[in-house]
Amino acid sequence: MAGAPRTVLISGCSSGIGLELAVRLALDPRQRYQVVATMRDLGKKGALEAAAGEALGKTLTVAQLDVCSDESVVQCLSSIQGEEVDVLVNNAGVGLVGPLEGLSIATMQNVFDTNFFGAVRLVKAVLPSMKRRRQGHIVVVSSVMGLQGVMFNEVYAASKFALEGFFESLAIQLLQFNIFITLVEPGPVATDFEGKLLEQVSRAEFPGTDADTLCYFRDIYLPASREIFRSVGQRPQDVAQAIVKVIGSARPPLRRQTNARYTLLTALKAADPSGRLYVRIAHGLLFRWPRLLDLCLRFLACGCPGTRVWPR
């Protein structure tokens, strides 16, 4: 006899990975999940509700949740029966790209408030119930930028590095309570949001930034970034499917990278613990051998062996 559906709370479901994941779980043919799909602005729920179709109101509920607000978190959990969450998916996040000198401290703090402290706030809220029941699964949408630094993404990468350290540390303790943590680490994900972000920053002024750095940002980083997203970027649907498989696993892993095309780049850091190899090769591809970078991306984009999404 099948057990009761697992309650899955997902943050950041107005678009992208969160939307795709919520719909896939809600439409599971075996109805194993009761999905609470949340977003900060309910005015953006139209796309999610349209994609959910007949699942809306049955296996999928849309709720308001601002991960930066204690009150909002409490109110959201109070709408869940018994306030019991079986699977928490921390997906809400914001990006930040640009020369460091042109970014305000307040803007940087906002990235950490959402990407890091937003996830911590949700985990603190659901942990007491998970510990009491001695079961649970916490999924965190991290990034390969939580494993390696990327030029002009310093603050965003730092927020993901923080997630990696926090949840790896927490995973050790929570195993005693039969609670699993999984850090899902996508590479570039091609969404409308990413395209608009790159377009916006290409026109931004970044006051206080020296001319050389602005030139590097506009003439080297932005073209290379667009090409990377085009060549090795995944669809949100691909990442969502990887998360579905992780949630359905009997023994969830601590980490799961979703894009095999990106493995070679992340492997550079592991190959040399000093960090020199990754920094010098990344610098060389961007500043000294741009044609080689272009050839590498063309090779990866052609769908050659080893470039598909991990089928796990």
N, C-alpha and C positions, 0 to 999 in steps of 0.2 A: 504494500500500500504506500502510495507516494506521501511524503511528508508535507507539512504546511509550506506555502511559498515563503521564500526568504525576502525580507524587507531590505531594499537597496535604496540608499539615499545618495543622490548624485548632485554635486554643485556645478554651476556653470553650464546649464542645459539650453540656453537660448540659441546656440548655434554650434557648429563644429563637432568636436569629439563628444562633448556632453550630450548634444542632441542625438547623434547617431547611436551612442551607447544606450541611452534611455529607451529609444524606440526598439532597438534590437532585443533588449532584455524584456521589455513589455510584450513584445510579439513572439516571445519564445513559445513554440508550439506545445510544450509540456507545462506551460504556465508555472514555472518554478520560481518566478520572481514577482514581487509587488513593488513597483518602482515609484519612488517619490522624486520627481525631477524638479530641481529648483533653479531659480535664477534671481538676480538682484532686482531686475526691472520686469514685472509681469506684462508690461506693454509690448514685450518682445516674444511673447509665448505663442504667437500665431503659427510660426513655422513648425514648432514642436507639436502643437496640437493637430495640425494638418497631417504631419508625418505619422503620428500615432494612430490616427483613424479610429477604428472600433475599440482599440485598447484604452482610449481615453475614458477615464472614469471607472474603468474596470481593473486592469493591471497597471495602469499608469495614472498618477495624480501629479498635477503641476502645483508647486508651492513657491511662495516668495522666500528668499533667503539671501541676506547680505552677510557674507562670511567675515566682514570687518565689524560686525555689530553683535555684541553679546545678547542683546535683547532680541534681535532677529533670529539668532540661533535657538534661543529658548522657545520662542514662539513657534518656530518651524517644528521642533521636536515635539512640542505639546500637541501638534496635530496628528502625530503618529501613534497608533494604538499601543498603549503601554510604554511609549517613548523608547521602544526597542528596535534598534537597527542591527540587522545581521551583517550587512556589507555597506561600508562607507566608501564612496569614491570622491576623493578630493580632486576636482577637475578645474574649479574656478581659478583663473589666473589672468594676469595682464603682462604685456610685453613692454620693453623699453630699449630703444636702439638710438645710438648717437654718440658723439664725442663727449667724454666725461666732463670736460670743462664747461660745456654748454648745458649741462643738466643740473637742476636745482636739487638740494638736499630733500626738499619736500616731495619732489617727484620720485626720488629714489626710495624714500620712506613709504610712499604709497605702493610701490612694487612689493616691498617686504610685507606691508600690512595685508595685502591680498594673497600673494603667492606663498608666503611662509606663515605668518601669524594667523591668516585665515584658515589654513589647514590645521594648525595647532589648536585653534579655538574649537573647531568641529570635533577633533579627536578627543579633547578634554570633555566635551559634552556627551559623547557616546560611550566613552570607556567605562564608566561605572557600571552601566547595564551589561556591557560585554563581559566585564570581569565577573560580575555576579552570576551570569549564565555560563561563564567559562567557554565562550565561543564567540567568534567574530572574525571579520576580514576587513582590513583597512587598505584600500588601494589609493595610491598617490600618483597622479599624472605628473611625473618629473620631466626630465629631458636629458638628451646626451650632453646638454650644456650643464648638467649637474655633475658630469664626469670630466669635462674639459672646457677650458676657457675659450671664448670666441671673441675676436676683435670687435670692438664697438658694441658688445653685449655684456659688458662687465657687470652691471647691476643685476640684470636678468639672470645671468649665469650664477652670480653670487646667491641669489634667492633660491635657485635650484640646488646649488651646493649645500646650502643650509638645510633644505628638505632632506637631502641624501644623508647627511650626518645625523640629523635629528631622528629620522625614522629607522635608520640602521641601528642606532643606539637603543631606541624604544623596542625594536623587534626582539632583542635579546630577553628583555624582561617579560614581554607579553607572551612569549612562547610558553611560559609557565602556566598561563591562563588559557592556552589553546586558542590564542588570537594570533592571526597571521597578518603580516604586512607585506605588501608588494609595491615596489617602486617601478612603475611603467615608464620607460625611457624612449620616447619617440625621437627621431631625428627631425629634419624639417617636415612640417605638415602644411601642404598647400591649401590655404583657405582664402576666402575673400578678405578676411580680417588682415592676414599677413600682407596681401597685395596692397591693401589700402594703407597699412602702416608704412610700408616701404615707400609708397608714393608720397605720403605726408612728410616723412622725414627727409626725403630728397629735396623738398622745398623749404625746409625749416632753416632758420638763421643760425642757431646755436651760438649766441653772443658769448664773447670771451674766449672763443676757440681760435687758436693760431691758424694762419693760412695753410700751412703745410698739412696739418691734421685734417682740416676741412677738405682739402684736395684728396687726401687718402680716402676719406669717408665717401665722398661723392664719386670719385673717378675709379677707385679700386674696390672698396668694400661693397657698395651698392650694386654695381654690375655683377660682381662675383656672387653676391647673395641671391640675386634674382636667378642666376643661372643654376645655382645649387638647388633652389626650390624647384626649378623647372626640371632638373635632371634627376635628382634623387629624392625629391619630396614625395611623401605619401599622401593619400587621401584620408580625410577624417574617418571614413568608413573602415579603412584598413586598421587604423589604430583601435577603433572601437571593437572590431572583431577580435583583436589580440587581447583586449581587456575582458571580453566575454569569456574567452577561453581560460584566462587566469582566474576569473571568478568561479568558473565551473570546475576548477582543479581541486582534487582532494587534498593535495599538499602544495599550496601555492608557493612559488619561489619568492625570494626577497627582491630580485631584480628581473626585469624582462625588457630587453631592447626589442623594438618592433620592426626595425628596418635593417635588413641584412646588407643593403647597399652602403650603409654608414659604418659598418663594422671595421673596415680597414682604417678609417680615421680614428676611431676610438681605440683601436689596437695599438696605435703609435704610442699612446701614453703608457699603456701597460708594458710595452716592450722596453721602455727606458724609465725606471723609477726616478731618475734625476730630473726628468721633464725636458731636458735639452733637445731630445730628438723631436718631440712634438712641436715645441716652440719654433725650432729652426726650420722644420719642414713646412709648417703652416706659414711662416714668414716668407720662406722661399717661394712657395706656390703663389702667394698673393703679390709679392713685390719683385721677385726676380725671374720666376718661370711661369708667367700667366698662361702661356701657350700650353705648357704641360698640364696645368690645372684644367684648361679647357678640354684637352684630350682625355684626361681622366674622367671628367664628368660626362663626356660623350660616350665613353666606354661603358660607364655605369648606366647611362640612360638607355643604352641599346638593348637592355634586357639580357645581358650575358649571364652565364651560369654563376650562381651565388648572389645574384642581385635581387632575388624575390623577397617578399615579406616572410618572416619566420612563421612556419605553419604550426605554431604550438598554442 
